[in-house]
Amino acid sequence: MKVLVSGATGFVGREVVQQLHDAGHEIHFLTRRTTSASARAVEWGFDGQVHFGDVLDAQSLFEATKGLDAVIHLVGIISETGRNTFENVHTRGTQNVVTAAKQSGLRRFGHMSALGTRPDARSRYHQSKWAAEEIVRRSGLDFTIFRPSIIYGPGDQFVNLFAKIIRRSPIVPLIGGGRTRFQPVPVENVAAAFVKALTEPRAVGQTFDLCGTETLSLSEMVDAILVVMKRRRLKVHIPFPLARAQAAFLEFVFRHLVHQFHKAPPLSRDQLIMLQEDNVGDAKPAMELFDLKPVKFVEGIGRYMARAG
């Protein structure tokens, strides 16, 4: 199949492209900077075809989708900066990609959402993800929606963040006592589900949780990282009220003093809302349909984190 991937140069996107290539699909991908090193790596490493495009610029998407069979839409953000708001990137961006796909006569559509997305979500992140899901569901396309929990793998922004803290500090801060529960999933399984769904008729019109079979608290996940890195650190619990005050201060500083560098604050109040909710789901349907293999978290991160020292 001829498959267009949005977000192909990101953490999940790179693994999706690898597995598309391994499965023999023709890879097309969107990028706002066609000469960037990451775009060239996909183009040369996988014989991919580069298309200039921005999900916030509907006109730029029409040419990119012509003559293709499928779209895997991965673009998303966890923090806001400038015009890259949740509503713009997740909702408006998805609408633009869906519209381009329909106008090009393309039928198959794989969509990246997030575990915890629902109509009555408290966080703006999840609200925008739900609105995007609704656009996909109403599109008339042959869609499959995936909702991952925490995704880990080489280059992730979760395990590697804690690894950096562990290397540099004798203490590890845990917001809310680290009691929030997750079902971490390896990036290989996430990518496999997206790729296999393209040719699986039973996946059409379905929404799947993508999560591991283990349910671990944030504190337990940090313990696993410490075990793999062979380090000992003091875990310090940060109460939510204190964390909210810190997040509000960081949002102010980054909005008014650092905005010219287009950087998002390292912590936001919306992220704290999500941290107050368990991030768990039903792993069984996706694992059975796409033949995904369960992986223990400590073993999965051990494949790449041991090198972090």
Secondary structure, DSSP 8 states (H G I E B T S, - for coil): -EEEEETTTSHHHHHHHHHHHHTT-EEEEEES-TTSHHHHHHHHHTT-EEEE-BTTBTHHHHHHHTT-SEEEE----SS-BTTB-HIIIIIIHHHHHHHHHHHTT--EEEEE--TT--TT-SSHHHHHHHHHHHHHHTS-SEEEEEEESSEESTT-SSHHHHHHHHHH-SEEEEEGGG--EE--EEHHHHHHHHHHHTT-GGGTTEEEEE--S--EEHHHHHHHHHHHHT---EEEEE-HHHHHHHHHHHHHHHHHTSGGGT---S--HHHHHHHTS-B----HHHHHHTT-----HHHHHHHHHGGG-
